[in-house]
Amino acid sequence: MPEPEWLTEEELTTWRPLMVMIHRLDAQLDRQLQRDAQMTHASYRILAILSTLEQYTPSMSELARQLDWSQSRLSHAMASLEKSGWARRTPSATDKRSNLAQITDEGRRKLDEAARGHAAEARHLVLEALTAEQRRCLAQISEVIIARAESPRQ
């Protein structure tokens, strides 16, 4: 078996801080949401996506793709949201093998309540720490990386 090609020191000076940043942001947002809204960051993400789909109810498969999660992970998270009364799964009228995901009125209220603190935390952790130019650069860099991660490797 060939030796793995490790990242160079120069590459690591970019890669390590990126990985730490991603982990810490997710952990801090999760702590803030649990403390202030008694919900996980994962639950917030699901409710936020469902709330933006006013005229459309996605299948569980579609929602899992949007979140970039496995069906199992989403199913577990949805069970928790259903128990809280914040979301529900309903059978699809067109595909008997499929369930649709919906936010409930209670879930919409909970999301609205959580959004204020979440926005404040996002501002504190990232947006206020950067200049307008740095925010533009971060957005551009993020878009490039997202597009690359979503395209198949050649």
C-alpha positions, 0 to 999 in steps of 0.5 A: 500500500502506498504511503498517504500523501500528507498535507504540507506544513503550508497546507496545514496552516490553512486547513487546521484553523478551518477545521477548528473554526467549523467545529467551534462554531457548530459547538458554540451555536449548539450550546447557545440554542440549548441554553436559550431555546432548549433546542439543538443546532440540528433541530434549529437547522431542520425547522429553519429549512422547513419554515422557508418552504411555505408552499412546499412540503419536502419528502424526508429524502429531500430534506436529508439531501438538503441537510447533507444527512443520512436518512437515519440521522434525519429520522432520529431528529424528526422523532425528537421534533415530533415529540416536542410538537415542533414538526410532523411527518405525514404520508405522501399522497403520491408515493406511499413509501415516502413521508413528508416533513412539515413544521407545526405552528408550535414549531414555527413559534419555537423557531421565531423565539430561537432565531433572535438569540441565534442571530445575535450569536452569529453576529457576535461570533462571526459577522461583527468580528469581520470588516465588510470586506472580510465578510465579502471575502468569506462569502466568496470563499465559502461559495467556492468551497461549497460548489467544489464539495457539491460537485463530483470529484474528477 
